[in-house]
């Protein structure tokens, strides 16, 4: 490349850098805007990746560590008469899941077994091994009527509230004061 071409490219790069607006940060000074802004990342995913990397490093230096149960993703909602829990468990069969309701606590445990593969596994980000999801629900629950079903990799659990815990409407009656006692 000719020196003129290199000089021209440097000038173009400097012109582009100069055209980018600066922004002020809390200290009052200028802070240059990064050329390529990073995409927002979920810090919990980053933390989980860090733990997985640390676990792998520990296993490679010390040997296999005992399996630690992981917690699947879940949504919990409440209606007037029950709590509804949806837990993501893709590829898990109902026979590999145990749901236990004991007082105010709901415990879902199980295991995702690693599939036998042919060839060399180049990358794996899917969770395998034992999992455990614990949830303490407020109020009185009717644990005898808990229902659970799995469909499309989502375990749906309904925990009904006990009749004691349900709000009930109290009817107010009017009394007439026409019956006065004479004395």
ABEGO torsion letter per residue (X at the ends): XBAAAAAAAAAAAAAAAAABBBBBBAAGBBBBBBABBBBBBBAAAAAAAAAAAAAAAAAAAAEBBBBBBBBBBBBBBBBAABBBBBBBBBGBBAAABBBBBBEABBBBBEBBBBBBBBEBBABBABBBEBBBBBBBBBEBBBAAABBBBBBGGBBBBBBBBBAAABBBBBBBBBBBAABBBBX
